[in-house]
Amino acid sequence: MRTTGAQALDSPIEDATELFAQDDHIGAESAYDLRRLLDQLPSKMREAIQCVKIDGLSVAEAASRCGMSKSAVKVNVHRG
């Protein structure tokens, strides 16, 4: 049976606790998982992804830092 929007709003907050993360170490574990996955990539691809997606550099800035063309950075990020 479907619930209406009004019925969904009537649920007490105590019933929603299973929706929230309970693990305080989830951020550290996620960072570890990300690092482990990045380490499996070729170095140029890893550098491009690190610069653009993690460090927040523009494609031009990442190209300058990594010593590759802007096109190469875009391709490496896309394929990674």
PDB file with SEQRES, HELIX, SHEET and CRYST1 records, atoms N, CA, C and O in Angstrom:
SEQRES   1 A   80  MET ARG THR THR GLY ALA GLN ALA LEU ASP SER PRO ILE          
SEQRES   2 A   80  GLU ASP ALA THR GLU LEU PHE ALA GLN ASP ASP HIS ILE          
SEQRES   3 A   80  GLY ALA GLU SER ALA TYR ASP LEU ARG ARG LEU LEU ASP          
SEQRES   4 A   80  GLN LEU PRO SER LYS MET ARG GLU ALA ILE GLN CYS VAL          
SEQRES   5 A   80  LYS ILE ASP GLY LEU SER VAL ALA GLU ALA ALA SER ARG          
SEQRES   6 A   80  CYS GLY MET SER LYS SER ALA VAL LYS VAL ASN VAL HIS          
SEQRES   7 A   80  ARG GLY                                                      
HELIX    1 AA1 GLY A    5  LEU A    9  1                                   5    
HELIX    2 AA2 ILE A   13  LEU A   19  5                                   7    
HELIX    3 AA3 ILE A   26  LEU A   38  1                                  13    
HELIX    4 AA4 SER A   43  ILE A   49  1                                   7    
HELIX    5 AA5 GLN A   50  ILE A   54  3                                   5    
HELIX    6 AA6 VAL A   59  CYS A   66  1                                   8    
HELIX    7 AA7 LYS A   70  ARG A   79  1                                  10    
CRYST1    1.000    1.000    1.000  90.00  90.00  90.00 P 1           1          
ATOM      1  N   MET A   1       0.832  -1.159   0.000  1.00  0.00           N  
ATOM      2  CA  MET A   1       0.000   0.000   0.000  1.00  0.00           C  
ATOM      3  C   MET A   1       0.890   1.241   0.000  1.00  0.00           C  
ATOM      4  O   MET A   1       1.900   1.270   0.703  1.00  0.00           O  
ATOM      5  N   ARG A   2       0.545   2.232  -0.751  1.00  0.00           N  
ATOM      6  CA  ARG A   2       1.327   3.458  -0.853  1.00  0.00           C  
ATOM      7  C   ARG A   2       1.039   4.378   0.321  1.00  0.00           C  
ATOM      8  O   ARG A   2      -0.074   4.423   0.846  1.00  0.00           O  
ATOM      9  N   THR A   3       2.073   5.110   0.716  1.00  0.00           N  
ATOM     10  CA  THR A   3       1.865   6.129   1.739  1.00  0.00           C  
ATOM     11  C   THR A   3       1.839   7.480   1.065  1.00  0.00           C  
ATOM     12  O   THR A   3       2.509   7.700   0.056  1.00  0.00           O  
ATOM     13  N   THR A   4       1.080   8.358   1.616  1.00  0.00           N  
ATOM     14  CA  THR A   4       1.025   9.714   1.070  1.00  0.00           C  
ATOM     15  C   THR A   4       2.129  10.544   1.692  1.00  0.00           C  
ATOM     16  O   THR A   4       2.751  10.129   2.670  1.00  0.00           O  
ATOM     17  N   GLY A   5       2.368  11.701   1.133  1.00  0.00           N  
ATOM     18  CA  GLY A   5       3.392  12.590   1.677  1.00  0.00           C  
ATOM     19  C   GLY A   5       3.101  12.956   3.116  1.00  0.00           C  
ATOM     20  O   GLY A   5       4.025  13.054   3.923  1.00  0.00           O  
ATOM     21  N   ALA A   6       1.844  13.158   3.457  1.00  0.00           N  
ATOM     22  CA  ALA A   6       1.472  13.515   4.827  1.00  0.00           C  
ATOM     23  C   ALA A   6       1.779  12.373   5.788  1.00  0.00           C  
ATOM     24  O   ALA A   6       2.230  12.612   6.908  1.00  0.00           O  
ATOM     25  N   GLN A   7       1.538  11.134   5.361  1.00  0.00           N  
ATOM     26  CA  GLN A   7       1.822   9.999   6.230  1.00  0.00           C  
ATOM     27  C   GLN A   7       3.313   9.854   6.473  1.00  0.00           C  
ATOM     28  O   GLN A   7       3.725   9.502   7.578  1.00  0.00           O  
ATOM     29  N   ALA A   8       4.122  10.117   5.471  1.00  0.00           N  
ATOM     30  CA  ALA A   8       5.573  10.004   5.618  1.00  0.00           C  
ATOM     31  C   ALA A   8       6.101  11.042   6.597  1.00  0.00           C  
ATOM     32  O   ALA A   8       7.068  10.779   7.312  1.00  0.00           O  
ATOM     33  N   LEU A   9       5.487  12.203   6.641  1.00  0.00           N  
ATOM     34  CA  LEU A   9       5.920  13.263   7.553  1.00  0.00           C  
ATOM     35  C   LEU A   9       5.539  12.982   8.990  1.00  0.00           C  
ATOM     36  O   LEU A   9       6.090  13.595   9.904  1.00  0.00           O  
ATOM     37  N   ASP A  10       4.609  12.071   9.209  1.00  0.00           N  
ATOM     38  CA  ASP A  10       4.155  11.763  10.560  1.00  0.00           C  
ATOM     39  C   ASP A  10       5.068  10.794  11.295  1.00  0.00           C  
ATOM     40  O   ASP A  10       4.827  10.520  12.470  1.00  0.00           O  
ATOM     41  N   SER A  11       6.094  10.270  10.661  1.00  0.00           N  
ATOM     42  CA  SER A  11       6.992   9.315  11.302  1.00  0.00           C  
ATOM     43  C   SER A  11       7.856  10.023  12.339  1.00  0.00           C  
ATOM     44  O   SER A  11       8.442  11.063  12.041  1.00  0.00           O  
ATOM     45  N   PRO A  12       7.946   9.480  13.549  1.00  0.00           N  
ATOM     46  CA  PRO A  12       8.799  10.101  14.572  1.00  0.00           C  
ATOM     47  C   PRO A  12      10.269   9.999  14.189  1.00  0.00           C  
ATOM     48  O   PRO A  12      10.685   9.043  13.535  1.00  0.00           O  
ATOM     49  N   ILE A  13      11.043  10.981  14.598  1.00  0.00           N  
ATOM     50  CA  ILE A  13      12.469  11.038  14.261  1.00  0.00           C  
ATOM     51  C   ILE A  13      13.230   9.843  14.819  1.00  0.00           C  
ATOM     52  O   ILE A  13      14.238   9.434  14.243  1.00  0.00           O  
ATOM     53  N   GLU A  14      12.774   9.285  15.914  1.00  0.00           N  
ATOM     54  CA  GLU A  14      13.453   8.131  16.511  1.00  0.00           C  
ATOM     55  C   GLU A  14      13.455   6.928  15.569  1.00  0.00           C  
ATOM     56  O   GLU A  14      14.354   6.089  15.615  1.00  0.00           O  
ATOM     57  N   ASP A  15      12.434   6.858  14.714  1.00  0.00           N  
ATOM     58  CA  ASP A  15      12.346   5.746  13.769  1.00  0.00           C  
ATOM     59  C   ASP A  15      13.316   5.897  12.592  1.00  0.00           C  
ATOM     60  O   ASP A  15      13.530   4.945  11.841  1.00  0.00           O  
ATOM     61  N   ALA A  16      13.890   7.061  12.432  1.00  0.00           N  
ATOM     62  CA  ALA A  16      14.768   7.328  11.296  1.00  0.00           C  
ATOM     63  C   ALA A  16      16.240   7.096  11.625  1.00  0.00           C  
ATOM     64  O   ALA A  16      17.093   7.334  10.770  1.00  0.00           O  
ATOM     65  N   THR A  17      16.563   6.646  12.819  1.00  0.00           N  
ATOM     66  CA  THR A  17      17.974   6.494  13.199  1.00  0.00           C  
ATOM     67  C   THR A  17      18.720   5.499  12.328  1.00  0.00           C  
ATOM     68  O   THR A  17      19.932   5.635  12.159  1.00  0.00           O  
ATOM     69  N   GLU A  18      18.042   4.503  11.769  1.00  0.00           N  
ATOM     70  CA  GLU A  18      18.750   3.546  10.919  1.00  0.00           C  
ATOM     71  C   GLU A  18      19.201   4.168   9.602  1.00  0.00           C  
ATOM     72  O   GLU A  18      19.987   3.559   8.876  1.00  0.00           O  
ATOM     73  N   LEU A  19      18.725   5.358   9.281  1.00  0.00           N  
ATOM     74  CA  LEU A  19      19.132   6.039   8.060  1.00  0.00           C  
ATOM     75  C   LEU A  19      20.468   6.757   8.207  1.00  0.00           C  
ATOM     76  O   LEU A  19      21.103   7.095   7.208  1.00  0.00           O  
ATOM     77  N   PHE A  20      20.893   6.988   9.429  1.00  0.00           N  
ATOM     78  CA  PHE A  20      22.105   7.754   9.674  1.00  0.00           C  
ATOM     79  C   PHE A  20      23.290   6.828   9.923  1.00  0.00           C  
ATOM     80  O   PHE A  20      23.151   5.756  10.513  1.00  0.00           O  
ATOM     81  N   ALA A  21      24.443   7.262   9.464  1.00  0.00           N  
ATOM     82  CA  ALA A  21      25.663   6.472   9.663  1.00  0.00           C  
ATOM     83  C   ALA A  21      26.014   6.438  11.143  1.00  0.00           C  
ATOM     84  O   ALA A  21      25.893   7.444  11.842  1.00  0.00           O  
ATOM     85  N   GLN A  22      26.437   5.305  11.603  1.00  0.00           N  
ATOM     86  CA  GLN A  22      26.800   5.134  13.002  1.00  0.00           C  
ATOM     87  C   GLN A  22      28.313   5.100  13.200  1.00  0.00           C  
ATOM     88  O   GLN A  22      28.794   5.235  14.326  1.00  0.00           O  
ATOM     89  N   ASP A  23      29.052   4.923  12.134  1.00  0.00           N  
ATOM     90  CA  ASP A  23      30.493   4.743  12.217  1.00  0.00           C  
ATOM     91  C   ASP A  23      31.208   6.085  12.130  1.00  0.00           C  
ATOM     92  O   ASP A  23      31.071   6.804  11.141  1.00  0.00           O  
ATOM     93  N   ASP A  24      31.972   6.422  13.171  1.00  0.00           N  
ATOM     94  CA  ASP A  24      32.714   7.683  13.185  1.00  0.00           C  
ATOM     95  C   ASP A  24      33.957   7.628  12.301  1.00  0.00           C  
ATOM     96  O   ASP A  24      34.546   8.669  12.008  1.00  0.00           O  
ATOM     97  N   HIS A  25      34.360   6.450  11.876  1.00  0.00           N  
ATOM     98  CA  HIS A  25      35.587   6.279  11.103  1.00  0.00           C  
ATOM     99  C   HIS A  25      35.316   6.193   9.599  1.00  0.00           C  
ATOM    100  O   HIS A  25      36.219   5.882   8.823  1.00  0.00           O  
ATOM    101  N   ILE A  26      34.100   6.463   9.194  1.00  0.00           N  
ATOM    102  CA  ILE A  26      33.738   6.271   7.788  1.00  0.00           C  
ATOM    103  C   ILE A  26      34.533   7.194   6.865  1.00  0.00           C  
ATOM    104  O   ILE A  26      34.888   6.797   5.755  1.00  0.00           O  
ATOM    105  N   GLY A  27      34.817   8.426   7.311  1.00  0.00           N  
ATOM    106  CA  GLY A  27      35.600   9.353   6.494  1.00  0.00           C  
ATOM    107  C   GLY A  27      37.013   8.850   6.274  1.00  0.00           C  
ATOM    108  O   GLY A  27      37.530   8.914   5.158  1.00  0.00           O  
ATOM    109  N   ALA A  28      37.638   8.354   7.322  1.00  0.00           N  
ATOM    110  CA  ALA A  28      38.995   7.830   7.216  1.00  0.00           C  
ATOM    111  C   ALA A  28      39.034   6.589   6.336  1.00  0.00           C  
ATOM    112  O   ALA A  28      39.960   6.405   5.545  1.00  0.00           O  
ATOM    113  N   GLU A  29      38.033   5.746   6.477  1.00  0.00           N  
ATOM    114  CA  GLU A  29      37.975   4.537   5.659  1.00  0.00           C  
ATOM    115  C   GLU A  29      37.766   4.887   4.192  1.00  0.00           C  
ATOM    116  O   GLU A  29      38.352   4.259   3.311  1.00  0.00           O  
ATOM    117  N   SER A  30      36.935   5.884   3.930  1.00  0.00           N  
ATOM    118  CA  SER A  30      36.699   6.308   2.549  1.00  0.00           C  
ATOM    119  C   SER A  30      37.969   6.872   1.934  1.00  0.00           C  
ATOM    120  O   SER A  30      38.278   6.588   0.777  1.00  0.00           O  
ATOM    121  N   ALA A  31      38.705   7.666   2.696  1.00  0.00           N  
ATOM    122  CA  ALA A  31      39.963   8.222   2.204  1.00  0.00           C  
ATOM    123  C   ALA A  31      40.964   7.103   1.916  1.00  0.00           C  
ATOM    124  O   ALA A  31      41.686   7.149   0.921  1.00  0.00           O  
ATOM    125  N   TYR A  32      41.001   6.105   2.792  1.00  0.00           N  
ATOM    126  CA  TYR A  32      41.904   4.969   2.591  1.00  0.00           C  
ATOM    127  C   TYR A  32      41.511   4.206   1.326  1.00  0.00           C  
ATOM    128  O   TYR A  32      42.371   3.846   0.523  1.00  0.00           O  
ATOM    129  N   ASP A  33      40.212   3.959   1.152  1.00  0.00           N  
ATOM    130  CA  ASP A  33      39.729   3.243  -0.040  1.00  0.00           C  
ATOM    131  C   ASP A  33      40.059   4.017  -1.311  1.00  0.00           C  
ATOM    132  O   ASP A  33      40.495   3.438  -2.306  1.00  0.00           O  
ATOM    133  N   LEU A  34      39.847   5.329  -1.269  1.00  0.00           N  
ATOM    134  CA  LEU A  34      40.139   6.164  -2.434  1.00  0.00           C  
ATOM    135  C   LEU A  34      41.626   6.105  -2.768  1.00  0.00           C  
ATOM    136  O   LEU A  34      41.987   5.948  -3.934  1.00  0.00           O  
ATOM    137  N   ARG A  35      42.480   6.225  -1.778  1.00  0.00           N  
ATOM    138  CA  ARG A  35      43.926   6.173  -1.999  1.00  0.00           C  
ATOM    139  C   ARG A  35      44.326   4.826  -2.570  1.00  0.00           C  
ATOM    140  O   ARG A  35      45.153   4.755  -3.480  1.00  0.00           O  
ATOM    141  N   ARG A  36      43.746   3.755  -2.043  1.00  0.00           N  
ATOM    142  CA  ARG A  36      44.072   2.403  -2.516  1.00  0.00           C  
ATOM    143  C   ARG A  36      43.666   2.228  -3.979  1.00  0.00           C  
ATOM    144  O   ARG A  36      44.403   1.630  -4.764  1.00  0.00           O  
ATOM    145  N   LEU A  37      42.497   2.748  -4.342  1.00  0.00           N  
ATOM    146  CA  LEU A  37      42.048   2.649  -5.729  1.00  0.00           C  
ATOM    147  C   LEU A  37      42.891   3.514  -6.657  1.00  0.00           C  
ATOM    148  O   LEU A  37      43.240   3.085  -7.757  1.00  0.00           O  
ATOM    149  N   LEU A  38      43.221   4.724  -6.225  1.00  0.00           N  
ATOM    150  CA  LEU A  38      44.057   5.594  -7.052  1.00  0.00           C  
ATOM    151  C   LEU A  38      45.436   4.989  -7.282  1.00  0.00           C  
ATOM    152  O   LEU A  38      46.017   5.151  -8.355  1.00  0.00           O  
ATOM    153  N   ASP A  39      45.955   4.298  -6.287  1.00  0.00           N  
ATOM    154  CA  ASP A  39      47.281   3.681  -6.414  1.00  0.00           C  
ATOM    155  C   ASP A  39      47.320   2.592  -7.486  1.00  0.00           C  
ATOM    156  O   ASP A  39      48.398   2.223  -7.951  1.00  0.00           O  
ATOM    157  N   GLN A  40      46.176   2.087  -7.875  1.00  0.00           N  
ATOM    158  CA  GLN A  40      46.122   1.050  -8.911  1.00  0.00           C  
ATOM    159  C   GLN A  40      46.180   1.629 -10.319  1.00  0.00           C  
ATOM    160  O   GLN A  40      46.392   0.893 -11.283  1.00  0.00           O  
ATOM    161  N   LEU A  41      45.994   2.938 -10.445  1.00  0.00           N  
ATOM    162  CA  LEU A  41      45.989   3.582 -11.756  1.00  0.00           C  
ATOM    163  C   LEU A  41      47.404   3.923 -12.208  1.00  0.00           C  
ATOM    164  O   LEU A  41      48.305   4.057 -11.379  1.00  0.00           O  
ATOM    165  N   PRO A  42      47.604   4.063 -13.512  1.00  0.00           N  
ATOM    166  CA  PRO A  42      48.902   4.540 -14.007  1.00  0.00           C  
ATOM    167  C   PRO A  42      49.194   5.935 -13.430  1.00  0.00           C  
ATOM    168  O   PRO A  42      48.273   6.701 -13.148  1.00  0.00           O  
ATOM    169  N   SER A  43      50.467   6.250 -13.262  1.00  0.00           N  
ATOM    170  CA  SER A  43      50.847   7.476 -12.562  1.00  0.00           C  
ATOM    171  C   SER A  43      50.305   8.749 -13.200  1.00  0.00           C  
ATOM    172  O   SER A  43      49.837   9.634 -12.483  1.00  0.00           O  
ATOM    173  N   LYS A  44      50.352   8.869 -14.514  1.00  0.00           N  
ATOM    174  CA  LYS A  44      49.853  10.080 -15.181  1.00  0.00           C  
ATOM    175  C   LYS A  44      48.346  10.239 -14.966  1.00  0.00           C  
ATOM    176  O   LYS A  44      47.860  11.348 -14.744  1.00  0.00           O  
ATOM    177  N   MET A  45      47.620   9.140 -15.033  1.00  0.00           N  
ATOM    178  CA  MET A  45      46.179   9.176 -14.821  1.00  0.00           C  
ATOM    179  C   MET A  45      45.872   9.561 -13.373  1.00  0.00           C  
ATOM    180  O   MET A  45      44.991  10.378 -13.106  1.00  0.00           O  
ATOM    181  N   ARG A  46      46.614   8.958 -12.451  1.00  0.00           N  
ATOM    182  CA  ARG A  46      46.435   9.243 -11.030  1.00  0.00           C  
ATOM    183  C   ARG A  46      46.714  10.715 -10.727  1.00  0.00           C  
ATOM    184  O   ARG A  46      45.964  11.352  -9.986  1.00  0.00           O  
ATOM    185  N   GLU A  47      47.794  11.257 -11.302  1.00  0.00           N  
ATOM    186  CA  GLU A  47      48.142  12.663 -11.080  1.00  0.00           C  
ATOM    187  C   GLU A  47      47.051  13.590 -11.600  1.00  0.00           C  
ATOM    188  O   GLU A  47      46.686  14.555 -10.929  1.00  0.00           O  
ATOM    189  N   ALA A  48      46.531  13.306 -12.784  1.00  0.00           N  
ATOM    190  CA  ALA A  48      45.495  14.145 -13.380  1.00  0.00           C  
ATOM    191  C   ALA A  48      44.229  14.126 -12.527  1.00  0.00           C  
ATOM    192  O   ALA A  48      43.634  15.174 -12.277  1.00  0.00           O  
ATOM    193  N   ILE A  49      43.825  12.965 -12.087  1.00  0.00           N  
ATOM    194  CA  ILE A  49      42.626  12.847 -11.252  1.00  0.00           C  
ATOM    195  C   ILE A  49      42.838  13.551  -9.915  1.00  0.00           C  
ATOM    196  O   ILE A  49      41.951  14.254  -9.432  1.00  0.00           O  
ATOM    197  N   GLN A  50      43.996  13.363  -9.326  1.00  0.00           N  
ATOM    198  CA  GLN A  50      44.318  14.010  -8.047  1.00  0.00           C  
ATOM    199  C   GLN A  50      44.205  15.523  -8.174  1.00  0.00           C  
ATOM    200  O   GLN A  50      43.585  16.176  -7.335  1.00  0.00           O  
ATOM    201  N   CYS A  51      44.799  16.076  -9.214  1.00  0.00           N  
ATOM    202  CA  CYS A  51      44.806  17.529  -9.399  1.00  0.00           C  
ATOM    203  C   CYS A  51      43.413  18.087  -9.659  1.00  0.00           C  
ATOM    204  O   CYS A  51      43.013  19.070  -9.036  1.00  0.00           O  
ATOM    205  N   VAL A  52      42.675  17.470 -10.569  1.00  0.00           N  
ATOM    206  CA  VAL A  52      41.385  18.025 -10.992  1.00  0.00           C  
ATOM    207  C   VAL A  52      40.273  17.698 -10.003  1.00  0.00           C  
ATOM    208  O   VAL A  52      39.544  18.592  -9.572  1.00  0.00           O  
ATOM    209  N   LYS A  53      40.138  16.443  -9.645  1.00  0.00           N  
ATOM    210  CA  LYS A  53      38.992  16.021  -8.845  1.00  0.00           C  
ATOM    211  C   LYS A  53      39.181  16.177  -7.344  1.00  0.00           C  
ATOM    212  O   LYS A  53      38.219  16.448  -6.626  1.00  0.00           O  
ATOM    213  N   ILE A  54      40.406  16.012  -6.861  1.00  0.00           N  
ATOM    214  CA  ILE A  54      40.627  16.070  -5.417  1.00  0.00           C  
ATOM    215  C   ILE A  54      41.158  17.435  -4.988  1.00  0.00           C  
ATOM    216  O   ILE A  54      40.673  18.018  -4.018  1.00  0.00           O  
ATOM    217  N   ASP A  55      42.158  17.943  -5.714  1.00  0.00           N  
ATOM    218  CA  ASP A  55      42.741  19.242  -5.353  1.00  0.00           C  
ATOM    219  C   ASP A  55      41.933  20.419  -5.888  1.00  0.00           C  
ATOM    220  O   ASP A  55      42.116  21.551  -5.441  1.00  0.00           O  
ATOM    221  N   GLY A  56      41.041  20.158  -6.842  1.00  0.00           N  
ATOM    222  CA  GLY A  56      40.161  21.196  -7.363  1.00  0.00           C  
ATOM    223  C   GLY A  56      40.804  22.152  -8.342  1.00  0.00           C  
ATOM    224  O   GLY A  56      40.316  23.268  -8.524  1.00  0.00           O  
ATOM    225  N   LEU A  57      41.902  21.735  -8.984  1.00  0.00           N  
ATOM    226  CA  LEU A  57      42.560  22.592  -9.964  1.00  0.00           C  
ATOM    227  C   LEU A  57      41.783  22.586 -11.279  1.00  0.00           C  
ATOM    228  O   LEU A  57      41.054  21.642 -11.584  1.00  0.00           O  
ATOM    229  N   SER A  58      41.953  23.645 -12.040  1.00  0.00           N  
ATOM    230  CA  SER A  58      41.372  23.665 -13.379  1.00  0.00           C  
ATOM    231  C   SER A  58      42.177  22.714 -14.264  1.00  0.00           C  
ATOM    232  O   SER A  58      43.259  22.265 -13.885  1.00  0.00           O  
ATOM    233  N   VAL A  59      41.648  22.418 -15.424  1.00  0.00           N  
ATOM    234  CA  VAL A  59      42.345  21.542 -16.355  1.00  0.00           C  
ATOM    235  C   VAL A  59      43.683  22.167 -16.766  1.00  0.00           C  
ATOM    236  O   VAL A  59      44.694  21.472 -16.861  1.00  0.00           O  
ATOM    237  N   ALA A  60      43.683  23.477 -17.009  1.00  0.00           N  
ATOM    238  CA  ALA A  60      44.924  24.167 -17.392  1.00  0.00           C  
ATOM    239  C   ALA A  60      45.953  24.111 -16.269  1.00  0.00           C  
ATOM    240  O   ALA A  60      47.133  23.868 -16.520  1.00  0.00           O  
ATOM    241  N   GLU A  61      45.512  24.334 -15.032  1.00  0.00           N  
ATOM    242  CA  GLU A  61      46.433  24.274 -13.892  1.00  0.00           C  
ATOM    243  C   GLU A  61      46.980  22.863 -13.701  1.00  0.00           C  
ATOM    244  O   GLU A  61      48.167  22.680 -13.430  1.00  0.00           O  
ATOM    245  N   ALA A  62      46.104  21.869 -13.843  1.00  0.00           N  
ATOM    246  CA  ALA A  62      46.535  20.474 -13.709  1.00  0.00           C  
ATOM    247  C   ALA A  62      47.531  20.106 -14.803  1.00  0.00           C  
ATOM    248  O   ALA A  62      48.511  19.405 -14.547  1.00  0.00           O  
ATOM    249  N   ALA A  63      47.281  20.579 -16.020  1.00  0.00           N  
ATOM    250  CA  ALA A  63      48.198  20.295 -17.131  1.00  0.00           C  
ATOM    251  C   ALA A  63      49.573  20.874 -16.846  1.00  0.00           C  
ATOM    252  O   ALA A  63      50.590  20.223 -17.086  1.00  0.00           O  
ATOM    253  N   SER A  64      49.601  22.087 -16.337  1.00  0.00           N  
ATOM    254  CA  SER A  64      50.871  22.728 -16.013  1.00  0.00           C  
ATOM    255  C   SER A  64      51.597  21.972 -14.897  1.00  0.00           C  
ATOM    256  O   SER A  64      52.804  21.747 -14.979  1.00  0.00           O  
ATOM    257  N   ARG A  65      50.867  21.589 -13.871  1.00  0.00           N  
ATOM    258  CA  ARG A  65      51.477  20.880 -12.738  1.00  0.00           C  
ATOM    259  C   ARG A  65      51.972  19.494 -13.127  1.00  0.00           C  
ATOM    260  O   ARG A  65      53.030  19.057 -12.676  1.00  0.00           O  
ATOM    261  N   CYS A  66      51.197  18.800 -13.971  1.00  0.00           N  
ATOM    262  CA  CYS A  66      51.532  17.412 -14.338  1.00  0.00           C  
ATOM    263  C   CYS A  66      52.480  17.308 -15.528  1.00  0.00           C  
ATOM    264  O   CYS A  66      53.010  16.236 -15.816  1.00  0.00           O  
ATOM    265  N   GLY A  67      52.687  18.423 -16.211  1.00  0.00           N  
ATOM    266  CA  GLY A  67      53.567  18.391 -17.372  1.00  0.00           C  
ATOM    267  C   GLY A  67      52.957  17.686 -18.564  1.00  0.00           C  
ATOM    268  O   GLY A  67      53.654  16.983 -19.296  1.00  0.00           O  
ATOM    269  N   MET A  68      51.660  17.866 -18.768  1.00  0.00           N  
ATOM    270  CA  MET A  68      50.996  17.263 -19.921  1.00  0.00           C  
ATOM    271  C   MET A  68      50.043  18.288 -20.531  1.00  0.00           C  
ATOM    272  O   MET A  68      49.787  19.339 -19.943  1.00  0.00           O  
ATOM    273  N   SER A  69      49.533  17.978 -21.693  1.00  0.00           N  
ATOM    274  CA  SER A  69      48.616  18.898 -22.363  1.00  0.00           C  
ATOM    275  C   SER A  69      47.254  18.890 -21.667  1.00  0.00           C  
ATOM    276  O   SER A  69      46.927  17.967 -20.921  1.00  0.00           O  
ATOM    277  N   LYS A  70      46.470  19.935 -21.927  1.00  0.00           N  
ATOM    278  CA  LYS A  70      45.124  19.992 -21.363  1.00  0.00           C  
ATOM    279  C   LYS A  70      44.285  18.827 -21.860  1.00  0.00           C  
ATOM    280  O   LYS A  70      43.491  18.257 -21.111  1.00  0.00           O  
ATOM    281  N   SER A  71      44.466  18.476 -23.131  1.00  0.00           N  
ATOM    282  CA  SER A  71      43.719  17.337 -23.692  1.00  0.00           C  
ATOM    283  C   SER A  71      44.075  16.042 -22.978  1.00  0.00           C  
ATOM    284  O   SER A  71      43.203  15.220 -22.700  1.00  0.00           O  
ATOM    285  N   ALA A  72      45.348  15.864 -22.684  1.00  0.00           N  
ATOM    286  CA  ALA A  72      45.785  14.649 -21.991  1.00  0.00           C  
ATOM    287  C   ALA A  72      45.189  14.578 -20.584  1.00  0.00           C  
ATOM    288  O   ALA A  72      44.805  13.502 -20.125  1.00  0.00           O  
ATOM    289  N   VAL A  73      45.110  15.718 -19.905  1.00  0.00           N  
ATOM    290  CA  VAL A  73      44.498  15.748 -18.576  1.00  0.00           C  
ATOM    291  C   VAL A  73      43.034  15.344 -18.678  1.00  0.00           C  
ATOM    292  O   VAL A  73      42.560  14.517 -17.899  1.00  0.00           O  
ATOM    293  N   LYS A  74      42.313  15.926 -19.641  1.00  0.00           N  
ATOM    294  CA  LYS A  74      40.900  15.596 -19.807  1.00  0.00           C  
ATOM    295  C   LYS A  74      40.706  14.115 -20.097  1.00  0.00           C  
ATOM    296  O   LYS A  74      39.813  13.483 -19.532  1.00  0.00           O  
ATOM    297  N   VAL A  75      41.524  13.564 -20.962  1.00  0.00           N  
ATOM    298  CA  VAL A  75      41.409  12.145 -21.314  1.00  0.00           C  
ATOM    299  C   VAL A  75      41.708  11.272 -20.113  1.00  0.00           C  
ATOM    300  O   VAL A  75      40.979  10.316 -19.849  1.00  0.00           O  
ATOM    301  N   ASN A  76      42.770  11.585 -19.377  1.00  0.00           N  
ATOM    302  CA  ASN A  76      43.135  10.778 -18.205  1.00  0.00           C  
ATOM    303  C   ASN A  76      42.066  10.829 -17.121  1.00  0.00           C  
ATOM    304  O   ASN A  76      41.773   9.811 -16.495  1.00  0.00           O  
ATOM    305  N   VAL A  77      41.487  11.993 -16.895  1.00  0.00           N  
ATOM    306  CA  VAL A  77      40.424  12.103 -15.903  1.00  0.00           C  
ATOM    307  C   VAL A  77      39.203  11.307 -16.355  1.00  0.00           C  
ATOM    308  O   VAL A  77      38.585  10.599 -15.560  1.00  0.00           O  
ATOM    309  N   HIS A  78      38.864  11.428 -17.625  1.00  0.00           N  
ATOM    310  CA  HIS A  78      37.696  10.712 -18.151  1.00  0.00           C  
ATOM    311  C   HIS A  78      37.877   9.206 -18.080  1.00  0.00           C  
ATOM    312  O   HIS A  78      36.953   8.490 -17.695  1.00  0.00           O  
ATOM    313  N   ARG A  79      39.044   8.721 -18.442  1.00  0.00           N  
ATOM    314  CA  ARG A  79      39.289   7.276 -18.467  1.00  0.00           C  
ATOM    315  C   ARG A  79      39.513   6.691 -17.083  1.00  0.00           C  
ATOM    316  O   ARG A  79      39.295   5.500 -16.860  1.00  0.00           O  
ATOM    317  N   GLY A  80      39.948   7.532 -16.156  1.00  0.00           N  
ATOM    318  CA  GLY A  80      40.234   7.061 -14.796  1.00  0.00           C  
ATOM    319  C   GLY A  80      38.980   6.821 -14.041  1.00  0.00           C  
ATOM    320  O   GLY A  80      39.026   6.421 -12.878  1.00  0.00           O  
TER     321      GLY A  80                                                      
END                                                                             
